[in-house]
Amino acid sequence: MPPFDPELGVVLEALSKESREPVTPENLAARQERDAASRPRPTAEDLRADGRFEVTELHVPGPPGGPDVTLVSARPSGLAGPLPLLYYMHGGAMIMGNAWSVLPRILREWALPLGMAVISVEYRLAPRTRYPGPLEDCYAGLVWAAEHAAELDIDADRIVIGGKSAGGGLAAALALLTRDRGGPEPLGQLLLCPMLDDRDSTFSAHQMSGVGVWDRISHTTVWKALLGDRYGAADLPPYAAPSRATDLSGLPAAYIDVGSAEMFRDEDVAYANAIWQAGGQAELHVWPGGYHGFDGMAPQAALSHDARNARTRWLRRLLAQSGTRNRPAG
C-alpha cells in the first residue's frame, strides 16, 4: 500500500482503538449516538465570533412531502453584497455530522479572506432517511437560496456547491441533479475526498482495506444504510452514487482532492478523468501519503496546510474569473 505521510502517520497511530473501529450494522446506532454527543455543535452566537460574522438559522420548504430544511447562513460582517455563496454539505458518511460543526473553519479559511457568504445544509441522515431524501433536502435548499438571492444579499450567478467526504458526494450528485432538472447553475463544485461509488470495486478500495480510518466494512455499512434495498442495484441512478454517471458533460468547474493512501482515491481520480473526457474542467489533487480526512485530523501537518491552501487558491481563481470579488472591510 502507499505509505502514509510521516506527520500524518504519527497522528493516526495515536488514535484510540475505538475511534478506528469500523462502522458495522451492529454498532451503527451507537456510533451515531456517540457522534451526536461528542461532535461540536456551535450555536449561532458562537459562530458570530464577537461580531465578526452575521449568522442566521433559516427553516425553508423542503422537498415535496418532506419536512422543512434547516440552513445555517453566515457571512463576514460589514460586507456590501451581493456576495458569492459557498453552499456546503457536511461530511459524516451520510450517517453522522451536522451543519454547524463545519462552519468555524469554513468561515475562518474561506468566507473571511475571500469575502464569501456560506450556507451549510442540515440534511436528513441515513438510515432513518434513505436516498433520495438527503439529496432532495440539499436540492430544495439550493433552489430556495437561489430564488431568495436578493433577500440573502448573495449573487445567484456565483454559487459554489461543495462538501467533504459524504458531503462531497452530495455536492457531486447535486451538480448532476440541478443540471438535469434545469435548476440553479452553480459556478463550481468543491469536492473534498468525495464519497462517490457504492460498488466497492476499485483497486484502492481493496488495497486500503483494513488500513487507516475508513475501510470496506464501513463503506459497505453506510451505503446499505443510505440505499436500503437499492444497494447494489444495476440501475442505481447517478444521483445516488455519482460514479455511476455516464454523462458528465455540462457540469460546473470541479475541484477534486483525495489522499493517495485512502480507499476513495481511485473513484475520485476516475471521476476527474471522466469530467475531462466529457470536455469539462476539473482540477485534481492527490495528496501523497494522505488518508481520509487527514487535514481535519492533523491540521498542523505540512500536507494539511498545502491542501487547504490549494483549495483556497482554486476558489479565489474561480471567483476572480467570474467577476470582481468583494473584499472584507479593512
C-alpha positions as CSV (number, residue, x, y, z in Angstrom):
1,M,0.0,0.0,0.0
2,P,1.2,3.6,-0.4
3,P,3.0,4.9,2.7
4,F,1.4,7.4,5.0
5,D,2.9,10.9,5.2
6,P,5.2,10.8,8.3
7,E,3.4,13.6,10.2
8,L,0.0,12.1,9.4
9,G,1.2,8.6,10.4
10,V,2.1,9.8,13.9
11,V,-1.5,11.2,14.4
12,L,-3.0,8.0,13.0
13,E,-1.0,5.8,15.4
14,A,-2.1,7.9,18.4
15,L,-5.8,7.4,17.7
16,S,-7.7,5.2,20.1
17,K,-8.8,1.7,19.1
18,E,-12.5,2.8,19.5
19,S,-12.1,5.7,17.0
20,R,-10.6,3.4,14.4
21,E,-13.2,0.7,14.8
22,P,-15.1,0.0,11.5
23,V,-18.8,1.0,11.3
24,T,-21.0,-2.1,11.2
25,P,-24.8,-2.6,11.1
26,E,-24.5,-3.7,14.7
27,N,-22.7,-0.6,16.0
28,L,-24.1,2.0,13.7
29,A,-26.7,3.3,16.1
30,A,-24.1,3.5,18.9
31,R,-21.7,5.4,16.6
32,Q,-24.4,7.9,15.7
33,E,-25.2,8.5,19.4
34,R,-21.5,8.9,20.2
35,D,-21.1,11.3,17.3
36,A,-24.1,13.4,18.3
37,A,-22.8,13.6,21.8
38,S,-19.2,14.4,21.0
39,R,-19.2,16.4,17.8
40,P,-19.1,20.2,18.4
41,R,-22.3,22.0,17.6
42,P,-21.7,25.7,18.0
43,T,-24.6,28.0,18.5
44,A,-25.4,30.9,16.2
45,E,-23.9,33.2,18.9
46,D,-20.7,31.1,19.0
47,L,-20.4,31.4,15.2
48,R,-20.8,35.1,15.3
49,A,-17.4,35.2,16.9
50,D,-17.9,38.5,18.8
51,G,-19.5,40.2,15.8
52,R,-17.0,39.1,13.0
53,F,-19.8,37.2,11.3
54,E,-23.6,37.6,10.7
55,V,-25.3,34.2,11.3
56,T,-28.9,33.2,10.8
57,E,-30.6,29.8,11.1
58,L,-33.3,29.5,8.4
59,H,-36.1,27.0,8.0
60,V,-37.1,26.7,4.4
61,P,-39.5,24.5,2.5
62,G,-38.2,21.0,2.0
63,P,-38.8,18.6,-0.9
64,P,-42.4,17.6,-1.8
65,G,-43.7,15.5,1.1
66,G,-40.7,16.2,3.2
67,P,-40.1,18.4,6.3
68,D,-38.6,21.9,6.2
69,V,-34.8,22.1,5.7
70,T,-32.6,24.0,8.1
71,L,-30.0,26.2,6.5
72,V,-27.3,27.9,8.6
73,S,-26.5,31.2,6.7
74,A,-23.3,33.1,7.6
75,R,-21.2,35.9,6.2
76,P,-18.5,38.3,7.3
77,S,-19.9,41.3,9.0
78,G,-19.9,44.7,7.2
79,L,-19.6,43.4,3.6
80,A,-21.8,45.0,1.0
81,G,-23.3,42.4,-1.3
82,P,-24.3,40.7,-3.3
83,L,-21.7,38.2,-2.2
84,P,-20.7,34.9,-3.9
85,L,-22.0,31.9,-2.0
86,L,-20.5,28.6,-0.8
87,Y,-23.4,26.2,-0.5
88,Y,-21.9,23.5,1.7
89,M,-22.8,19.9,2.7
90,H,-21.1,18.5,5.8
91,G,-19.3,15.1,5.9
92,G,-20.1,12.1,8.2
93,A,-20.6,9.2,5.8
94,M,-24.3,10.1,5.4
95,I,-25.0,8.8,8.9
96,M,-23.3,11.5,11.1
97,G,-22.4,15.1,11.3
98,N,-24.3,18.4,11.4
99,A,-24.4,21.7,9.6
100,W,-23.0,23.8,12.5
101,S,-19.8,22.0,13.3
102,V,-18.1,22.6,9.9
103,L,-18.7,26.4,9.9
104,P,-15.9,27.8,12.2
105,R,-13.2,26.6,9.9
106,I,-15.1,27.5,6.7
107,L,-15.8,31.0,7.9
108,R,-12.2,31.5,9.1
109,E,-10.5,30.0,6.0
110,W,-12.8,30.9,3.1
111,A,-15.6,33.3,4.0
112,L,-13.5,36.0,5.6
113,P,-10.4,36.1,3.3
114,L,-12.5,35.6,0.1
115,G,-15.5,37.7,1.0
116,M,-18.0,34.9,0.6
117,A,-21.3,34.1,2.2
118,V,-21.8,30.5,3.3
119,I,-24.9,28.3,3.7
120,S,-24.5,25.0,5.5
121,V,-27.2,22.4,5.0
122,E,-28.7,20.3,7.7
123,Y,-29.8,17.4,5.6
124,R,-31.5,14.3,7.0
125,L,-29.3,11.3,7.8
126,A,-29.4,7.6,6.9
127,P,-30.7,5.1,7.8
128,R,-33.7,7.0,9.2
129,T,-33.9,8.8,5.8
130,R,-32.7,6.9,2.8
131,Y,-31.9,8.0,-0.7
132,P,-33.1,10.3,-2.2
133,G,-34.2,12.1,1.0
134,P,-30.8,13.7,1.9
135,L,-30.1,14.8,-1.6
136,E,-33.6,16.2,-2.1
137,D,-33.1,18.2,1.1
138,C,-29.9,19.7,-0.4
139,Y,-31.6,20.5,-3.7
140,A,-34.6,22.1,-2.0
141,G,-32.3,24.4,0.0
142,L,-30.3,25.3,-3.1
143,V,-33.4,26.2,-5.1
144,W,-34.7,28.3,-2.2
145,A,-31.4,30.1,-1.8
146,A,-31.1,31.0,-5.5
147,E,-34.7,32.2,-5.6
148,H,-34.2,34.4,-2.5
149,A,-30.8,35.7,-3.5
150,A,-31.8,39.3,-3.2
151,E,-33.2,38.7,0.3
152,L,-30.0,36.9,1.3
153,D,-27.8,39.5,-0.5
154,I,-26.0,36.9,-2.5
155,D,-25.2,36.6,-6.2
156,A,-27.2,33.7,-7.7
157,D,-24.8,33.5,-10.6
158,R,-21.8,32.9,-8.3
159,I,-22.8,29.9,-6.2
160,V,-20.2,27.3,-5.5
161,I,-21.5,24.0,-4.2
162,G,-19.2,21.9,-2.0
163,G,-18.7,19.3,0.6
164,K,-16.3,16.8,2.2
165,S,-16.5,13.0,2.1
166,A,-20.2,12.2,2.1
167,G,-20.9,15.9,1.6
168,G,-18.6,15.9,-1.4
169,G,-20.6,13.0,-2.8
170,L,-23.8,15.0,-2.2
171,A,-22.3,18.1,-3.9
172,A,-21.3,16.0,-7.0
173,A,-24.8,14.5,-7.0
174,L,-26.4,17.9,-6.6
175,A,-24.4,19.2,-9.6
176,L,-25.8,16.4,-11.7
177,L,-29.4,16.8,-10.4
178,T,-29.6,20.6,-10.9
179,R,-28.2,20.2,-14.4
180,D,-30.8,17.6,-15.3
181,R,-33.7,19.4,-13.7
182,G,-32.8,22.8,-15.1
183,G,-32.3,24.2,-11.6
184,P,-29.8,26.8,-10.4
185,E,-26.5,26.7,-12.3
186,P,-23.5,26.6,-9.9
187,L,-20.3,28.3,-10.7
188,G,-18.2,25.5,-9.4
189,Q,-18.2,22.3,-7.3
190,L,-15.7,21.8,-4.5
191,L,-15.4,18.0,-3.9
192,L,-13.1,17.1,-1.0
193,C,-12.3,13.4,-0.7
194,P,-15.8,12.8,-2.1
195,M,-17.7,9.5,-1.5
196,L,-18.9,8.7,-5.0
197,D,-19.1,5.0,-5.6
198,D,-21.3,2.4,-3.9
199,R,-19.8,-0.6,-5.7
200,D,-16.6,-1.1,-3.6
201,S,-14.8,-2.4,-6.7
202,T,-11.8,-0.1,-7.2
203,F,-8.2,-1.1,-6.7
204,S,-7.7,1.4,-3.9
205,A,-10.8,0.1,-2.1
206,H,-9.2,-3.3,-1.8
207,Q,-5.6,-2.0,-1.4
208,M,-6.5,0.1,1.6
209,S,-8.9,-2.5,3.2
210,G,-8.4,-2.6,7.0
211,V,-5.9,0.3,6.9
212,G,-6.4,3.9,8.0
213,V,-9.6,5.4,9.3
214,W,-12.1,4.2,6.7
215,D,-12.3,0.8,5.1
216,R,-14.6,-1.5,3.1
217,I,-16.6,-2.7,6.1
218,S,-17.5,0.9,7.0
219,H,-18.0,1.7,3.3
220,T,-20.5,-1.2,2.8
221,T,-22.3,-0.4,6.0
222,V,-23.1,3.3,5.2
223,W,-24.0,2.7,1.6
224,K,-26.5,0.0,2.7
225,A,-27.8,2.4,5.3
226,L,-28.4,5.1,2.6
227,L,-29.7,2.9,-0.2
228,G,-31.6,0.1,1.6
229,D,-33.0,-2.5,-0.8
230,R,-31.5,-0.5,-3.7
231,Y,-27.9,-1.3,-2.6
232,G,-26.1,-3.0,-5.4
233,A,-28.8,-2.4,-8.0
234,A,-27.6,-2.3,-11.6
235,D,-29.9,0.6,-12.4
236,L,-29.0,2.8,-9.4
237,P,-29.2,6.4,-10.6
238,P,-26.1,8.6,-10.7
239,Y,-27.8,11.0,-8.2
240,A,-27.4,8.2,-5.6
241,A,-23.8,7.4,-6.5
242,P,-22.2,9.9,-8.9
243,S,-19.6,7.4,-10.1
244,R,-22.5,5.7,-11.8
245,A,-22.9,8.7,-14.1
246,T,-22.3,8.1,-17.8
247,D,-22.8,11.7,-18.9
248,L,-20.6,14.3,-17.1
249,S,-21.0,17.0,-19.7
250,G,-22.3,20.4,-18.9
251,L,-21.2,20.4,-15.2
252,P,-19.6,23.3,-13.3
253,A,-15.9,23.5,-12.9
254,A,-14.7,21.0,-10.4
255,Y,-12.0,20.9,-7.7
256,I,-11.4,17.3,-6.5
257,D,-8.9,16.3,-3.9
258,V,-8.1,13.0,-2.2
259,G,-5.3,11.2,-0.4
260,S,-3.1,8.7,-2.1
261,A,-3.5,6.3,0.9
262,E,-7.2,6.1,1.1
263,M,-9.9,3.9,-0.4
264,F,-11.6,6.8,-2.2
265,R,-8.5,7.5,-4.3
266,D,-9.3,5.6,-7.5
267,E,-13.0,6.6,-7.7
268,D,-12.1,10.3,-7.2
269,V,-9.4,10.2,-9.8
270,A,-11.7,8.4,-12.2
271,Y,-14.4,11.0,-11.7
272,A,-12.0,13.8,-12.6
273,N,-10.9,11.9,-15.6
274,A,-14.5,11.4,-16.7
275,I,-15.1,15.1,-16.5
276,W,-12.1,15.8,-18.7
277,Q,-13.3,13.2,-21.2
278,A,-16.7,14.9,-21.3
279,G,-15.0,18.2,-22.2
280,G,-15.3,19.7,-18.7
281,Q,-13.0,21.4,-16.4
282,A,-11.6,19.8,-13.3
283,E,-8.6,20.4,-11.0
284,L,-7.4,17.2,-9.3
285,H,-5.0,16.9,-6.4
286,V,-3.9,13.5,-5.0
287,W,-2.1,14.3,-1.7
288,P,0.9,11.9,-1.2
289,G,0.5,9.9,2.0
290,G,-2.9,11.4,2.9
291,Y,-5.5,9.2,4.5
292,H,-9.2,10.0,4.5
293,G,-9.9,13.4,6.1
294,F,-6.3,13.9,7.0
295,D,-6.4,17.7,7.1
296,G,-9.1,17.6,9.8
297,M,-7.3,15.0,11.9
298,A,-3.9,16.6,11.6
299,P,-4.5,20.2,10.8
300,Q,-0.9,21.3,11.7
301,A,0.8,18.9,9.3
302,A,2.6,20.5,6.3
303,L,0.5,18.4,3.9
304,S,-2.7,19.7,5.5
305,H,-1.6,23.3,5.1
306,D,-0.8,22.6,1.4
307,A,-4.2,21.0,0.8
308,R,-6.1,23.9,2.4
309,N,-4.0,26.5,0.6
310,A,-4.7,24.7,-2.8
311,R,-8.4,24.8,-2.2
312,T,-8.4,28.4,-1.3
313,R,-6.4,29.3,-4.4
314,W,-8.9,27.4,-6.6
315,L,-11.8,29.3,-5.0
316,R,-10.0,32.6,-5.4
317,R,-9.3,32.0,-9.1
318,L,-12.9,30.8,-9.7
319,L,-14.3,33.9,-8.1
320,A,-11.9,36.2,-9.8
321,Q,-12.7,34.8,-13.2
322,S,-16.5,35.2,-12.6
323,G,-16.3,38.9,-11.7
324,T,-14.9,41.4,-9.2
325,R,-14.5,39.9,-5.7
326,N,-15.9,41.6,-2.6
327,R,-13.2,42.2,-0.1
328,P,-13.6,42.2,3.7
329,A,-13.8,45.7,5.2
330,G,-10.4,46.8,6.4
